[in-house]
Amino acid sequence: MEIVMNDSTQQSDYERVAQAIDYLRDRTEQQPQLEEVAEHIGLSPFHFQRLFTRWAGVSPKRFLQFLTVEHAKSLLHADSSVLDATYATGLSSPSRLYDLFVATEAVTPGEYKSGGAGIEIRFGFAETPFGRCLIATTSRGVVALAFATDDDDASGALRRTWFGAALHRDDAVAERIAAEVFAFSHRQDAPLRLLLRGTNFQIRVWRALLEIPFGSVATYGSIAETVCTGDAARAVGNAVGANPLAYLIPCHRVIRAGGEPGGYRWGEGRKTNILGWEQAHLSQAAPTGEAVAG
């Protein structure tokens, strides 16, 4: 089956914001002024300020605070006493208000071996706050969400994973799911269903990731302790890296014990930007008088 892809060369809002954040991060000690950053990305100060605030909800300077290692360490320290309860109940943090109501199902061993033979997948591309992404879904749930720098590469990876399935292009479905996922339409009446294709160990890790609250972080070691043993942090890291559902399964919330973000399948810069974006929105939503880290 031939698949025709759209080629978009126009720089997205996220790409401009990410470029500005990279510039700020590289020059933290110099604390560049608004005018300097705006000039770097080719916008007037007025338009840059409006663009950044629309995306992040806070000023560039405030957002940069959320991206520091010290801030990440404070999150790890704050969550260390509640992680066990979070994993056990899924209800121990007020930031759970932002979590998607998600239900998961794993493919059968036969479907795993055959690459989804007999499964029909509708996939397409949509814009999100973190760039263009591929989204693929079936009648049983979403099977892929991948940030895409190249449409052909993203669709090729999907086809290699689900080599036995029938794939059909449908951007409208992808755009609808993206709107549901990224527009804070959380705790909907019906859960957003995910269909997971992975080993038993990978699926245990991915389900553990779903329990990390919005705006929080966990270490690879703490995830390992919940699914098997703390000595399996490397194996957990491999499973986290194989996550097929960016953002929906929040592998971006797993960081190193020292507070560094660590690797990310879709780019370390995007990982830190997502974490900062979540922190910005969490700080905005905090009730008056409630302390927010950072």
N, C-alpha and C positions, 0 to 999 in steps of 0.2 A: 504493500500500500504506500502510495506516495503522499508525503506530508508537506504542505507548503507553509513556510514560516514567514513571519513579518520581520523586517529589518528596521529597527528604530535607531537613528543616530543622534536624536535630540537628547541633550543632557537632562536627566530628571532632577526634580527637587532634591531627592535624597543624595544623588551624586554631588550636587553642589554643596549640600550641607556636610556630607562626608569629607569633601575636599577642604572645607573650612575647618572642620574638627581636626583633621590631620595636621593642618597648618598650626592650629592652636596648640595641639599636643606636642608638636615638635619645638614649640617656642614658649613653653609654659613659663620659664624663668623670665623671659622678656615681657610677658603679658602684653602682647600686641593689641593696639587699639582697634576699635570697630572699623575705622576707615581703612586701616592696613589690611585687615582680613577681607573686607569687601572688595578692595582693589585686587587682591590675590585671586578671587574667584570671578572677577569681572562683573560685579554688580555695584550699584551705588550703595552707600551706607544705609539709606532708607530702605531700599528693597532687600538688602541682605538682612537687616534687623527684622523686617516683617517676615521674610521667608524662614529664618531660623526660629523665630518665636512661634510661627504657625506650626512648624514641624515639632519642635521640642517642648513648647509651652513655657520655656524659661529663657533667660538671656544666655548668650554663648559662654560668658564667664561662669555663671552658675552651673551650666551644663558640664563644663570642664571639671568642676569639682567632683561630679559624680563618676568621672572616669579615672580618678587617681587610685593608686594602689592602697593608700591609707584609707580611703573611703571603703574600698573592697574589704580590707581587713576589719573595719568596724562592722560591716555587714556580717562577716563570718563570725565575729565575736558575739554579736547580738543574736544570731541564729543558733549558736552552738548549744544553747540550753533548751531549744524547742524543736530541734530537728527530729528527735525520736518521736515526739508527740505529733509532729506534722506528718511524718510518714505513717504513723499508726492511725491517725484519725482524719487527716486531710482538712482539719478545721481549726488549727491552732493559731492562725495568723489572720489579722484583719485584712491583709492584702489578698487573701483568698477571694475577696469580693471581685477581684479582677480576673480570676482564673476562668478559663473556658470550662463549661460543663462537657466533659469528654468521656466517651465510652470506647473501649478498645476491643478488638477481636483479632485473633491471629489466623493466618491462613492455615489450611490443613497441611499435613506432611506431603500429601500428593500435590497440592497446589504449589507448595514451596519448591519441590523437586522439578516440576514442569514449568516453572516460571509464570504461573498464572494461567495455564491452559484452561479454556472455557470461561475465563473472566473477561468482561468487556470494560475497558477503561476509557473514560472521557478526560482529556487533558487540554490545557490551554495556558495562556500567559496573562498575568495581571500585574498592575502596579501596586506597590505596598509602601508603607512609610520607610522601608529599608531597601527599596529598589525593586526591580522587576523580578518576578518569580514564576516558576512553573508550578502548576497545581494539577494533580491527577486524582480522579475519584472513580469509585465503582458504586454499584447499588448497595454495597455493604459498608462503604466508608471511604474516607480519603486515604490514598496510598502514598502520595508524594507531595511535598512542598519543598522546592529547591530554589534558592536565589540564583538567577541566571544572568551571566554576563554574555552568553551567546545562546540564542534559541536552539540552534542545531545541536550544540554540545549537550544542552539540558535534555532535549527530547531524545537524543541518542543514548544518554545514560539511562533514561526511563525505559527505553526499548530493550537495552541490555539486561536490566534488572527483571523486567516483566516480559521476557522474550517469548513466552507462550501465549500472552494475552492479545486480544484484539484492541488496538488503539485507535481512537477517533478524536480529531481536533475539535474543541468546543471552548472558545475563549469566554463565552457568556457564562458558562458554568464556573470557570476559574475565577472570573470577576465577582460572581456572587459569593463564592466561598471566601475569597480574599476580603470582601467587605464585612462578612460575618466575623472573620478571625481578627481583623485589625481595626475594626471600628468600635471596639468595646461593647459589642452586642453579646455580653456574657450572661451566663446563667439563663440561657434560652429555655423555653419549655421542653424542647426535645434536645437531647445531647448531640453534639457533633461527633459523629462516629469515625473512628480510625481503623483501617484494616492494615495490620502489621505483617510484613514478610521478613522474618529473621530467625536466627537460632533461638532456642529456649532462653539461653543466657542473655542475648541481646534484648529480647522482649522483656525480661525481668528488669534489666537496667532501664529501658525506655519507660516502663511503667513507674519506676522509682522517680525518674526525672519529672514526671507529671505531678508529683507531690511537692516539688519545690515551689514555694509561693511566688507570685508575681513580685518583682522588686527585690527578691532575696537571692542569695547564692549559696552553693554548697561546694565542698571539695570532692575530688575524685575519691579520696580515702573514705569520706563519710558515706558516699553512695555505695562504695564497696562493702562497707560494714552492714548496710541495710539489705543487700542482695546476697551476700555470701560471707566474705571475710575481708578485713582491712588490708590483708596481704595481696588482694586481687585488684589493686588500684590500676595497674597497667592494663589488665584485661577489661576493666570498666572503661578506661580511657579509649580503648579500641572500639568498644560497643557504643560509647558516646559519639565517637567520630563517624560511626556508620549510621547514625540516625537519619532516616529518610524523610523526616517531617520537620524541617526547620521551623522554629518558633512554636509550632503546635506542640511538639515534644521539646521542652525548653532546654536543650543541651547547652545553650548559651549561658545558662545560670550555673554551670559547673566550672569552677576556676581552681587555680593552684592554691595550695595551702598558704603560700606567701602573699597572696592577694593579686598576683599577676593573672591576667585573663587566660593565658594559655592558648593553644591552637583552636581553630574553628574551621570546619569544613568549607564554610563560605566566606572565610577571611577574618583574621583577628580584628581588623579595624571595624568590620561590621558587628562583630561580637560585642566589643566595648561600646559601640554606639547604641546597640539594642539595650544593653544593661543601663546605660545612662538615660536612655529614653524612658525605660520603665521606672527608674528612680525619679525622674522629673515628674512623670504623671502620678506616681505614688505620693510624692511630696505635695503636689497640688491638691490631691484628694484627701489629705489628712485633715481630720476635724480640728477646729481651733483649739490650741493648747496641747495637741498631741505631738509628742517629740518624734521627729523623723531623723534617721541617721543622715549625717552630712549637712 
